[in-house]
Amino acid sequence: MTSTLLSLTALLTASALAAPAAGATPQNDRPVPAAGIPAGWEKVDGDDLAQLPGASDRQQSPTASGGDASGRSASVQADETSNLAVKSVRNGKFTSTEVNYAAPDTGVLRARSTNVTGAWEGFAFEWDEASQTFALKSLANNRYVAVEKNFTGARKNVLRARSTTAGGWERFELYQNEDLSLYAFRSTLNNLFVAMENSYTGPLQYTLRARSAEVTGSWEQFDLYGIDG
């Protein structure tokens, strides 16, 4: 079944997250951002994502009955949460879970897909009211995305879908810039924003890493799409 991508920003009508009209003057009554949060970026909660039509209460990913043309398995169950695809602004590609990579890179997240072929590019966003954070569960392997803080070198703070439960390593704050209609992720483990490593080469090119102190530009900016199968 072919997946249909629905822009999250376009569908959040009558919401505090709705983007202003083109040329509109930025509002001056926005709350002062928290320490370490760039001006213009505001935190998103679970109710905001729940307004995305078709993204909640779905039991299977769009291609759960089979796989894509490359033979990838998509037979996973999705939780009753918002199932979204994450697109990097830097290279215009969707984030995929590399379930076939060998250790220690198994499940690494890379923005390398030109479209959403199935569960490889899908993530369930699970909201935790107590911590006011999201956990991201990959639909490709049913594992939570963790920040590998103890890795060294080019892999330090890489994002990997490898955890069976969501703890401190798997918690993220989600922010939106209304003027840009874009999103940014910040790990609560190291308080750093997720960046897409466009300049990396080899199998880790386009890897997502929680390594930026602030949102400097397109490296840390992402767009979200609801997966409607």
FIKOLZA-1660 file (N, C-alpha, C; in steps of 0.1 Angstrom, whole numbers, plus 5000, padded with zeros to 4 digits):
% residues 229
   i   px   py   pz ch aa at
   1 5008 4988 5000  A  M  N
   1 5000 5000 5000  A  M CA
   1 5009 5012 5000  A  M  C
   2 5006 5022 4991  A  T  N
   2 5014 5034 4990  A  T CA
   2 5010 5043 5002  A  T  C
   3 5021 5048 5008  A  S  N
   3 5019 5058 5019  A  S CA
   3 5016 5072 5014  A  S  C
   4 5007 5079 5021  A  T  N
   4 5005 5093 5018  A  T CA
   4 5010 5101 5029  A  T  C
   5 5018 5111 5026  A  L  N
   5 5024 5120 5036  A  L CA
   5 5016 5133 5038  A  L  C
   6 5013 5136 5050  A  L  N
   6 5005 5147 5053  A  L CA
   6 5013 5157 5061  A  L  C
   7 5015 5169 5056  A  S  N
   7 5024 5178 5064  A  S CA
   7 5017 5182 5077  A  S  C
   8 5025 5180 5088  A  L  N
   8 5020 5183 5101  A  L CA
   8 5016 5197 5103  A  L  C
   9 5024 5206 5098  A  T  N
   9 5021 5220 5100  A  T CA
   9 5008 5224 5092  A  T  C
  10 5007 5219 5080  A  A  N
  10 4995 5222 5072  A  A CA
  10 4982 5217 5078  A  A  C
  11 4983 5206 5086  A  L  N
  11 4971 5201 5092  A  L CA
  11 4968 5205 5106  A  L  C
  12 4977 5212 5112  A  L  N
  12 4974 5217 5126  A  L CA
  12 4967 5230 5125  A  L  C
  13 4955 5230 5119  A  T  N
  13 4947 5242 5118  A  T CA
  13 4940 5245 5132  A  T  C
  14 4938 5258 5134  A  A  N
  14 4931 5263 5146  A  A CA
  14 4940 5258 5158  A  A  C
  15 4953 5258 5156  A  S  N
  15 4961 5253 5167  A  S CA
  15 4972 5264 5170  A  S  C
  16 4977 5263 5182  A  A  N
  16 4988 5273 5185  A  A CA
  16 5000 5270 5177  A  A  C
  17 5001 5259 5170  A  L  N
  17 5013 5256 5162  A  L CA
  17 5011 5260 5147  A  L  C
  18 4999 5265 5144  A  A  N
  18 4997 5269 5130  A  A CA
  18 5006 5279 5125  A  A  C
  19 5012 5278 5114  A  A  N
  19 5022 5287 5109  A  A CA
  19 5015 5300 5104  A  A  C
  20 5021 5312 5106  A  P  N
  20 5015 5324 5102  A  P CA
  20 5015 5325 5087  A  P  C
  21 5006 5334 5081  A  A  N
  21 5005 5335 5067  A  A CA
  21 5018 5342 5062  A  A  C
  22 5021 5340 5049  A  A  N
  22 5033 5345 5043  A  A CA
  22 5033 5360 5045  A  A  C
  23 5044 5365 5049  A  G  N
  23 5046 5379 5051  A  G CA
  23 5041 5385 5064  A  G  C
  24 5035 5376 5072  A  A  N
  24 5029 5381 5084  A  A CA
  24 5039 5386 5094  A  A  C
  25 5036 5396 5102  A  T  N
  25 5046 5401 5112  A  T CA
  25 5046 5392 5124  A  T  C
  26 5058 5388 5128  A  P  N
  26 5060 5379 5139  A  P CA
  26 5053 5385 5152  A  P  C
  27 5047 5376 5159  A  Q  N
  27 5040 5381 5171  A  Q CA
  27 5050 5385 5182  A  Q  C
  28 5046 5395 5190  A  N  N
  28 5055 5400 5200  A  N CA
  28 5051 5395 5214  A  N  C
  29 5040 5386 5215  A  D  N
  29 5036 5382 5228  A  D CA
  29 5040 5368 5231  A  D  C
  30 5050 5362 5224  A  R  N
  30 5054 5349 5226  A  R CA
  30 5061 5348 5240  A  R  C
  31 5060 5337 5246  A  P  N
  31 5067 5336 5259  A  P CA
  31 5082 5336 5258  A  P  C
  32 5089 5341 5268  A  V  N
  32 5103 5341 5267  A  V CA
  32 5109 5327 5267  A  V  C
  33 5118 5324 5258  A  P  N
  33 5123 5310 5257  A  P CA
  33 5130 5306 5269  A  P  C
  34 5130 5293 5273  A  A  N
  34 5137 5288 5284  A  A CA
  34 5152 5289 5281  A  A  C
  35 5160 5287 5292  A  A  N
  35 5174 5288 5291  A  A CA
  35 5179 5278 5281  A  A  C
  36 5188 5282 5271  A  G  N
  36 5193 5274 5261  A  G CA
  36 5185 5272 5249  A  G  C
  37 5172 5277 5249  A  I  N
  37 5163 5276 5238  A  I CA
  37 5164 5288 5229  A  I  C
  38 5168 5287 5216  A  P  N
  38 5169 5299 5207  A  P CA
  38 5155 5306 5207  A  P  C
  39 5156 5319 5205  A  A  N
  39 5144 5328 5203  A  A CA
  39 5136 5323 5191  A  A  C
  40 5123 5323 5192  A  G  N
  40 5115 5318 5181  A  G CA
  40 5111 5304 5182  A  G  C
  41 5117 5296 5190  A  W  N
  41 5114 5282 5191  A  W CA
  41 5106 5279 5204  A  W  C
  42 5095 5272 5203  A  E  N
  42 5086 5269 5214  A  E CA
  42 5084 5254 5215  A  E  C
  43 5082 5250 5227  A  K  N
  43 5081 5235 5230  A  K CA
  43 5067 5230 5226  A  K  C
  44 5067 5218 5220  A  V  N
  44 5055 5211 5215  A  V CA
  44 5052 5200 5225  A  V  C
  45 5039 5198 5228  A  D  N
  45 5035 5187 5237  A  D CA
  45 5027 5177 5229  A  D  C
  46 5023 5167 5237  A  G  N
  46 5015 5156 5231  A  G CA
  46 5002 5160 5224  A  G  C
  47 4995 5169 5230  A  D  N
  47 4982 5173 5225  A  D CA
  47 4984 5180 5211  A  D  C
  48 4995 5186 5209  A  D  N
  48 4997 5193 5196  A  D CA
  48 4998 5182 5185  A  D  C
  49 5006 5172 5187  A  L  N
  49 5008 5161 5177  A  L CA
  49 4995 5153 5176  A  L  C
  50 4987 5152 5186  A  A  N
  50 4975 5144 5185  A  A CA
  50 4965 5150 5176  A  A  C
  51 4966 5163 5172  A  Q  N
  51 4957 5169 5163  A  Q CA
  51 4960 5165 5148  A  Q  C
  52 4970 5158 5146  A  L  N
  52 4973 5154 5132  A  L CA
  52 4963 5142 5128  A  L  C
  53 4955 5145 5118  A  P  N
  53 4945 5134 5114  A  P CA
  53 4952 5122 5109  A  P  C
  54 4947 5110 5114  A  G  N
  54 4951 5097 5109  A  G CA
  54 4964 5093 5116  A  G  C
  55 4970 5101 5125  A  A  N
  55 4983 5097 5131  A  A CA
  55 4981 5090 5144  A  A  C
  56 4969 5090 5150  A  S  N
  56 4967 5084 5163  A  S CA
  56 4958 5072 5161  A  S  C
  57 4959 5063 5171  A  D  N
  57 4950 5051 5172  A  D CA
  57 4951 5042 5160  A  D  C
  58 4963 5042 5154  A  R  N
  58 4965 5032 5143  A  R CA
  58 4973 5020 5148  A  R  C
  59 4969 5008 5144  A  Q  N
  59 4975 4996 5150  A  Q CA
  59 4987 4991 5142  A  Q  C
  60 4988 4995 5129  A  Q  N
  60 4999 4990 5121  A  Q CA
  60 5005 5002 5113  A  Q  C
  61 5018 5000 5109  A  S  N
  61 5024 5010 5100  A  S CA
  61 5018 5008 5086  A  S  C
  62 5020 5018 5077  A  P  N
  62 5013 5018 5064  A  P CA
  62 5016 5006 5056  A  P  C
  63 5028 4999 5057  A  T  N
  63 5031 4988 5049  A  T CA
  63 5032 4975 5057  A  T  C
  64 5024 4974 5068  A  A  N
  64 5026 4963 5077  A  A CA
  64 5023 4950 5071  A  A  C
  65 5015 4950 5060  A  S  N
  65 5012 4937 5054  A  S CA
  65 5022 4931 5045  A  S  C
  66 5033 4938 5043  A  G  N
  66 5044 4934 5034  A  G CA
  66 5056 4941 5036  A  G  C
  67 5063 4944 5025  A  G  N
  67 5076 4951 5025  A  G CA
  67 5077 4960 5013  A  G  C
  68 5088 4967 5012  A  D  N
  68 5090 4976 5000  A  D CA
  68 5097 4968 4989  A  D  C
  69 5100 4975 4978  A  A  N
  69 5106 4969 4966  A  A CA
  69 5120 4963 4969  A  A  C
  70 5127 4967 4980  A  S  N
  70 5140 4962 4983  A  S CA
  70 5139 4950 4992  A  S  C
  71 5127 4946 4996  A  G  N
  71 5126 4934 5004  A  G CA
  71 5126 4936 5018  A  G  C
  72 5126 4949 5023  A  R  N
  72 5127 4952 5037  A  R CA
  72 5114 4947 5044  A  R  C
  73 5115 4942 5055  A  S  N
  73 5104 4937 5063  A  S CA
  73 5097 4949 5070  A  S  C
  74 5084 4950 5069  A  A  N
  74 5077 4961 5076  A  A CA
  74 5066 4955 5085  A  A  C
  75 5068 4943 5089  A  S  N
  75 5058 4936 5097  A  S CA
  75 5060 4939 5112  A  S  C
  76 5057 4952 5116  A  V  N
  76 5058 4956 5130  A  V CA
  76 5045 4962 5134  A  V  C
  77 5043 4962 5147  A  Q  N
  77 5031 4968 5153  A  Q CA
  77 5034 4982 5158  A  Q  C
  78 5026 4992 5155  A  A  N
  78 5028 5005 5160  A  A CA
  78 5020 5008 5172  A  A  C
  79 5025 5015 5181  A  D  N
  79 5017 5019 5193  A  D CA
  79 5006 5029 5190  A  D  C
  80 4997 5031 5199  A  E  N
  80 4986 5041 5196  A  E CA
  80 4991 5055 5199  A  E  C
  81 5000 5060 5191  A  T  N
  81 5006 5073 5192  A  T CA
  81 5007 5079 5178  A  T  C
  82 5013 5091 5177  A  S  N
  82 5014 5097 5164  A  S CA
  82 5025 5091 5156  A  S  C
  83 5022 5085 5145  A  N  N
  83 5032 5079 5136  A  N CA
  83 5036 5089 5125  A  N  C
  84 5049 5093 5126  A  L  N
  84 5054 5104 5118  A  L CA
  84 5067 5100 5111  A  L  C
  85 5069 5107 5100  A  A  N
  85 5082 5106 5093  A  A CA
  85 5089 5119 5095  A  A  C
  86 5103 5118 5096  A  V  N
  86 5111 5130 5100  A  V CA
  86 5120 5133 5088  A  V  C
  87 5118 5145 5082  A  K  N
  87 5126 5149 5071  A  K CA
  87 5136 5160 5074  A  K  C
  88 5148 5158 5070  A  S  N
  88 5159 5168 5073  A  S CA
  88 5158 5179 5063  A  S  C
  89 5159 5192 5069  A  V  N
  89 5159 5203 5060  A  V CA
  89 5172 5205 5053  A  V  C
  90 5182 5200 5059  A  R  N
  90 5196 5201 5053  A  R CA
  90 5197 5195 5039  A  R  C
  91 5192 5182 5038  A  N  N
  91 5194 5175 5025  A  N CA
  91 5181 5171 5019  A  N  C
  92 5170 5174 5026  A  G  N
  92 5156 5171 5020  A  G CA
  92 5153 5156 5020  A  G  C
  93 5159 5148 5029  A  K  N
  93 5157 5134 5029  A  K CA
  93 5151 5130 5042  A  K  C
  94 5143 5118 5041  A  F  N
  94 5136 5113 5053  A  F CA
  94 5146 5104 5061  A  F  C
  95 5144 5105 5074  A  T  N
  95 5152 5097 5083  A  T CA
  95 5148 5082 5083  A  T  C
  96 5158 5073 5082  A  S  N
  96 5156 5059 5081  A  S CA
  96 5163 5052 5093  A  S  C
  97 5158 5041 5097  A  T  N
  97 5165 5033 5107  A  T CA
  97 5172 5022 5100  A  T  C
  98 5185 5021 5102  A  E  N
  98 5194 5012 5095  A  E CA
  98 5194 4999 5103  A  E  C
  99 5184 4991 5102  A  V  N
  99 5183 4978 5110  A  V CA
  99 5193 4968 5105  A  V  C
 100 5197 4969 5093  A  N  N
 100 5206 4959 5088  A  N CA
 100 5221 4962 5090  A  N  C
 101 5224 4973 5096  A  Y  N
 101 5238 4977 5099  A  Y CA
 101 5243 4967 5110  A  Y  C
 102 5256 4964 5109  A  A  N
 102 5262 4956 5119  A  A CA
 102 5266 4964 5131  A  A  C
 103 5268 4958 5143  A  A  N
 103 5271 4965 5155  A  A CA
 103 5285 4971 5153  A  A  C
 104 5287 4983 5159  A  P  N
 104 5279 4990 5169  A  P CA
 104 5269 5000 5162  A  P  C
 105 5267 4999 5149  A  D  N
 105 5258 5009 5142  A  D CA
 105 5244 5003 5140  A  D  C
 106 5241 4992 5145  A  T  N
 106 5227 4986 5143  A  T CA
 106 5216 4996 5148  A  T  C
 107 5207 4999 5139  A  G  N
 107 5196 5008 5143  A  G CA
 107 5199 5023 5142  A  G  C
 108 5211 5027 5137  A  V  N
 108 5214 5041 5136  A  V CA
 108 5204 5048 5127  A  V  C
 109 5202 5061 5130  A  L  N
 109 5192 5069 5123  A  L CA
 109 5200 5077 5113  A  L  C
 110 5196 5077 5100  A  R  N
 110 5202 5084 5089  A  R CA
 110 5191 5091 5080  A  R  C
 111 5193 5103 5077  A  A  N
 111 5184 5110 5068  A  A CA
 111 5189 5107 5053  A  A  C
 112 5184 5096 5048  A  R  N
 112 5189 5092 5035  A  R CA
 112 5179 5087 5025  A  R  C
 113 5166 5087 5029  A  S  N
 113 5155 5082 5020  A  S CA
 113 5148 5094 5013  A  S  C
 114 5146 5092 4999  A  T  N
 114 5140 5102 4992  A  T CA
 114 5125 5102 4994  A  T  C
 115 5119 5091 4998  A  N  N
 115 5105 5091 5002  A  N CA
 115 5103 5080 5013  A  N  C
 116 5091 5079 5017  A  V  N
 116 5087 5070 5028  A  V CA
 116 5083 5057 5021  A  V  C
 117 5091 5047 5022  A  T  N
 117 5089 5034 5016  A  T CA
 117 5081 5024 5025  A  T  C
 118 5081 5027 5038  A  G  N
 118 5074 5018 5048  A  G CA
 118 5079 5021 5062  A  G  C
 119 5080 5011 5070  A  A  N
 119 5083 5012 5084  A  A CA
 119 5097 5018 5086  A  A  C
 120 5106 5016 5077  A  W  N
 120 5120 5021 5079  A  W CA
 120 5120 5036 5082  A  W  C
 121 5111 5043 5076  A  E  N
 121 5111 5058 5078  A  E CA
 121 5100 5063 5088  A  E  C
 122 5093 5053 5095  A  G  N
 122 5083 5057 5104  A  G CA
 122 5087 5057 5118  A  G  C
 123 5081 5066 5126  A  F  N
 123 5084 5067 5141  A  F CA
 123 5071 5070 5148  A  F  C
 124 5069 5062 5160  A  A  N
 124 5058 5065 5169  A  A CA
 124 5064 5075 5179  A  A  C
 125 5057 5086 5180  A  F  N
 125 5060 5097 5190  A  F CA
 125 5052 5094 5203  A  F  C
 126 5058 5090 5213  A  E  N
 126 5051 5087 5226  A  E CA
 126 5053 5098 5236  A  E  C
 127 5043 5104 5240  A  W  N
 127 5043 5116 5249  A  W CA
 127 5043 5111 5264  A  W  C
 128 5052 5116 5272  A  D  N
 128 5052 5113 5286  A  D CA
 128 5048 5126 5294  A  D  C
 129 5036 5126 5300  A  E  N
 129 5031 5138 5307  A  E CA
 129 5040 5142 5319  A  E  C
 130 5045 5132 5326  A  A  N
 130 5053 5134 5338  A  A CA
 130 5066 5142 5335  A  A  C
 131 5073 5138 5325  A  S  N
 131 5085 5144 5321  A  S CA
 131 5084 5155 5310  A  S  C
 132 5072 5156 5304  A  Q  N
 132 5070 5165 5294  A  Q CA
 132 5079 5163 5282  A  Q  C
 133 5081 5150 5279  A  T  N
 133 5091 5147 5268  A  T CA
 133 5085 5136 5259  A  T  C
 134 5091 5135 5247  A  F  N
 134 5087 5124 5238  A  F CA
 134 5097 5113 5238  A  F  C
 135 5093 5101 5235  A  A  N
 135 5102 5090 5232  A  A CA
 135 5098 5086 5218  A  A  C
 136 5108 5083 5209  A  L  N
 136 5106 5080 5196  A  L CA
 136 5109 5065 5194  A  L  C
 137 5098 5058 5189  A  K  N
 137 5100 5043 5187  A  K CA
 137 5100 5041 5172  A  K  C
 138 5110 5034 5167  A  S  N
 138 5111 5031 5153  A  S CA
 138 5101 5020 5149  A  S  C
 139 5094 5022 5138  A  L  N
 139 5085 5012 5133  A  L CA
 139 5092 5001 5126  A  L  C
 140 5105 5003 5123  A  A  N
 140 5113 4993 5116  A  A CA
 140 5117 4981 5125  A  A  C
 141 5120 4984 5137  A  N  N
 141 5124 4973 5146  A  N CA
 141 5117 4974 5160  A  N  C
 142 5108 4983 5162  A  N  N
 142 5100 4984 5174  A  N CA
 142 5109 4987 5186  A  N  C
 143 5120 4995 5184  A  R  N
 143 5129 4999 5194  A  R CA
 143 5129 5014 5196  A  R  C
 144 5131 5018 5208  A  Y  N
 144 5132 5032 5211  A  Y CA
 144 5145 5038 5207  A  Y  C
 145 5145 5051 5203  A  V  N
 145 5157 5058 5199  A  V CA
 145 5165 5063 5211  A  V  C
 146 5177 5059 5212  A  A  N
 146 5186 5064 5223  A  A CA
 146 5197 5072 5218  A  A  C
 147 5202 5081 5226  A  V  N
 147 5214 5089 5224  A  V CA
 147 5226 5082 5229  A  V  C
 148 5236 5078 5221  A  E  N
 148 5247 5070 5225  A  E CA
 148 5258 5080 5231  A  E  C
 149 5256 5084 5243  A  K  N
 149 5265 5094 5249  A  K CA
 149 5278 5088 5252  A  K  C
 150 5279 5075 5254  A  N  N
 150 5292 5069 5257  A  N CA
 150 5300 5065 5245  A  N  C
 151 5295 5066 5233  A  F  N
 151 5303 5064 5221  A  F CA
 151 5313 5075 5220  A  F  C
 152 5324 5072 5212  A  T  N
 152 5335 5081 5210  A  T CA
 152 5336 5085 5196  A  T  C
 153 5344 5095 5193  A  G  N
 153 5347 5099 5179  A  G CA
 153 5335 5104 5172  A  G  C
 154 5334 5100 5159  A  A  N
 154 5323 5104 5150  A  A CA
 154 5310 5099 5154  A  A  C
 155 5310 5088 5163  A  R  N
 155 5297 5082 5167  A  R CA
 155 5292 5087 5180  A  R  C
 156 5299 5096 5187  A  K  N
 156 5295 5101 5200  A  K CA
 156 5281 5108 5198  A  K  C
 157 5272 5105 5207  A  N  N
 157 5258 5110 5207  A  N CA
 157 5250 5107 5195  A  N  C
 158 5254 5096 5187  A  V  N
 158 5246 5092 5176  A  V CA
 158 5232 5087 5181  A  V  C
 159 5222 5088 5173  A  L  N
 159 5209 5083 5176  A  L CA
 159 5207 5069 5170  A  L  C
 160 5203 5060 5179  A  R  N
 160 5201 5046 5175  A  R CA
 160 5188 5041 5180  A  R  C
 161 5181 5034 5172  A  A  N
 161 5168 5027 5177  A  A CA
 161 5172 5013 5182  A  A  C
 162 5175 5012 5195  A  R  N
 162 5180 5000 5201  A  R CA
 162 5175 4996 5214  A  R  C
 163 5166 5004 5220  A  S  N
 163 5162 5002 5234  A  S CA
 163 5148 4996 5235  A  S  C
 164 5146 4987 5244  A  T  N
 164 5132 4981 5246  A  T CA
 164 5123 4989 5255  A  T  C
 165 5129 4998 5263  A  T  N
 165 5122 5007 5271  A  T CA
 165 5127 5021 5270  A  T  C
 166 5119 5031 5274  A  A  N
 166 5123 5045 5273  A  A CA
 166 5127 5051 5286  A  A  C
 167 5139 5054 5288  A  G  N
 167 5144 5060 5300  A  G CA
 167 5151 5073 5297  A  G  C
 168 5161 5077 5305  A  G  N
 168 5167 5090 5303  A  G CA
 168 5174 5092 5290  A  G  C
 169 5180 5081 5285  A  W  N
 169 5187 5081 5272  A  W CA
 169 5178 5083 5260  A  W  C
 170 5165 5080 5262  A  E  N
 170 5156 5079 5251  A  E CA
 170 5146 5091 5251  A  E  C
 171 5148 5101 5259  A  R  N
 171 5139 5112 5260  A  R CA
 171 5143 5125 5252  A  R  C
 172 5133 5131 5245  A  F  N
 172 5136 5142 5237  A  F CA
 172 5125 5153 5239  A  F  C
 173 5129 5165 5239  A  E  N
 173 5120 5177 5238  A  E CA
 173 5119 5181 5223  A  E  C
 174 5106 5184 5219  A  L  N
 174 5104 5188 5206  A  L CA
 174 5100 5203 5206  A  L  C
 175 5106 5210 5197  A  Y  N
 175 5104 5225 5195  A  Y CA
 175 5099 5228 5181  A  Y  C
 176 5091 5238 5180  A  Q  N
 176 5087 5243 5167  A  Q CA
 176 5090 5258 5166  A  Q  C
 177 5094 5262 5154  A  N  N
 177 5096 5276 5150  A  N CA
 177 5084 5279 5141  A  N  C
 178 5075 5287 5146  A  E  N
 178 5062 5291 5139  A  E CA
 178 5065 5298 5126  A  E  C
 179 5075 5307 5126  A  D  N
 179 5078 5315 5114  A  D CA
 179 5084 5306 5103  A  D  C
 180 5092 5296 5107  A  L  N
 180 5098 5287 5097  A  L CA
 180 5090 5275 5094  A  L  C
 181 5080 5272 5103  A  S  N
 181 5072 5260 5102  A  S CA
 181 5080 5247 5102  A  S  C
 182 5091 5247 5111  A  L  N
 182 5100 5236 5112  A  L CA
 182 5102 5232 5127  A  L  C
 183 5108 5221 5129  A  Y  N
 183 5110 5215 5142  A  Y CA
 183 5124 5212 5145  A  Y  C
 184 5127 5211 5158  A  A  N
 184 5140 5207 5163  A  A CA
 184 5138 5198 5175  A  A  C
 185 5148 5189 5177  A  F  N
 185 5148 5179 5188  A  F CA
 185 5159 5182 5197  A  F  C
 186 5157 5181 5210  A  R  N
 186 5167 5183 5220  A  R CA
 186 5167 5171 5229  A  R  C
 187 5179 5164 5230  A  S  N
 187 5180 5153 5240  A  S CA
 187 5180 5158 5254  A  S  C
 188 5173 5152 5263  A  T  N
 188 5173 5155 5277  A  T CA
 188 5185 5149 5284  A  T  C
 189 5192 5139 5277  A  L  N
 189 5203 5133 5283  A  L CA
 189 5215 5142 5283  A  L  C
 190 5218 5150 5273  A  N  N
 190 5229 5159 5272  A  N CA
 190 5225 5173 5269  A  N  C
 191 5212 5176 5268  A  N  N
 191 5207 5189 5266  A  N CA
 191 5212 5195 5253  A  N  C
 192 5215 5187 5243  A  L  N
 192 5220 5191 5230  A  L CA
 192 5209 5188 5219  A  L  C
 193 5209 5197 5209  A  F  N
 193 5200 5195 5198  A  F CA
 193 5205 5185 5188  A  F  C
 194 5196 5178 5181  A  V  N
 194 5199 5168 5171  A  V CA
 194 5203 5175 5158  A  V  C
 195 5214 5171 5152  A  A  N
 195 5219 5176 5140  A  A CA
 195 5220 5164 5130  A  A  C
 196 5219 5167 5117  A  M  N
 196 5221 5158 5106  A  M CA
 196 5235 5160 5101  A  M  C
 197 5243 5150 5101  A  E  N
 197 5257 5151 5097  A  E CA
 197 5259 5150 5082  A  E  C
 198 5256 5161 5075  A  N  N
 198 5256 5161 5060  A  N CA
 198 5270 5159 5055  A  N  C
 199 5280 5163 5062  A  S  N
 199 5294 5163 5057  A  S CA
 199 5301 5150 5060  A  S  C
 200 5295 5141 5068  A  Y  N
 200 5301 5128 5070  A  Y CA
 200 5302 5120 5057  A  Y  C
 201 5311 5111 5056  A  T  N
 201 5312 5102 5044  A  T CA
 201 5310 5088 5048  A  T  C
 202 5308 5079 5038  A  G  N
 202 5307 5065 5041  A  G CA
 202 5294 5061 5046  A  G  C
 203 5293 5050 5053  A  P  N
 203 5280 5045 5058  A  P CA
 203 5273 5053 5069  A  P  C
 204 5280 5062 5075  A  L  N
 204 5274 5071 5085  A  L CA
 204 5271 5085 5080  A  L  C
 205 5272 5087 5067  A  Q  N
 205 5268 5099 5061  A  Q CA
 205 5253 5102 5064  A  Q  C
 206 5249 5114 5068  A  Y  N
 206 5236 5118 5071  A  Y CA
 206 5231 5113 5084  A  Y  C
 207 5240 5108 5093  A  T  N
 207 5236 5103 5106  A  T CA
 207 5231 5114 5115  A  T  C
 208 5221 5111 5123  A  L  N
 208 5216 5121 5133  A  L CA
 208 5223 5119 5146  A  L  C
 209 5228 5131 5151  A  R  N
 209 5235 5131 5164  A  R CA
 209 5230 5142 5173  A  R  C
 210 5229 5140 5186  A  A  N
 210 5226 5151 5195  A  A CA
 210 5239 5158 5199  A  A  C
 211 5242 5168 5192  A  R  N
 211 5256 5174 5194  A  R CA
 211 5256 5189 5193  A  R  C
 212 5245 5196 5191  A  S  N
 212 5245 5210 5189  A  S CA
 212 5240 5218 5201  A  S  C
 213 5247 5228 5205  A  A  N
 213 5242 5236 5217  A  A CA
 213 5230 5244 5214  A  A  C
 214 5228 5247 5201  A  E  N
 214 5217 5256 5197  A  E CA
 214 5213 5252 5183  A  E  C
 215 5202 5258 5178  A  V  N
 215 5197 5255 5164  A  V CA
 215 5204 5266 5156  A  V  C
 216 5215 5262 5149  A  T  N
 216 5222 5272 5141  A  T CA
 216 5217 5273 5127  A  T  C
 217 5209 5264 5122  A  G  N
 217 5204 5265 5108  A  G CA
 217 5198 5251 5104  A  G  C
 218 5199 5248 5091  A  S  N
 218 5193 5236 5086  A  S CA
 218 5198 5223 5091  A  S  C
 219 5210 5223 5097  A  W  N
 219 5216 5211 5102  A  W CA
 219 5207 5206 5113  A  W  C
 220 5201 5214 5121  A  E  N
 220 5192 5210 5133  A  E CA
 220 5178 5212 5130  A  E  C
 221 5174 5215 5118  A  Q  N
 221 5160 5217 5115  A  Q CA
 221 5154 5205 5107  A  Q  C
 222 5141 5202 5111  A  F  N
 222 5134 5191 5105  A  F CA
 222 5120 5194 5102  A  F  C
 223 5114 5187 5093  A  D  N
 223 5099 5188 5091  A  D CA
 223 5093 5174 5094  A  D  C
 224 5081 5175 5099  A  L  N
 224 5074 5163 5103  A  L CA
 224 5062 5160 5094  A  L  C
 225 5060 5148 5090  A  Y  N
 225 5049 5144 5082  A  Y CA
 225 5041 5132 5088  A  Y  C
 226 5028 5133 5088  A  G  N
 226 5020 5122 5093  A  G CA
 226 5020 5111 5082  A  G  C
 227 5021 5099 5086  A  I  N
 227 5020 5087 5077  A  I CA
 227 5006 5082 5076  A  I  C
 228 4999 5084 5065  A  D  N
 228 4985 5080 5064  A  D CA
 228 4985 5069 5053  A  D  C
 229 4982 5057 5058  A  G  N
 229 4982 5046 5048  A  G CA
 229 4968 5042 5044  A  G  C
% end
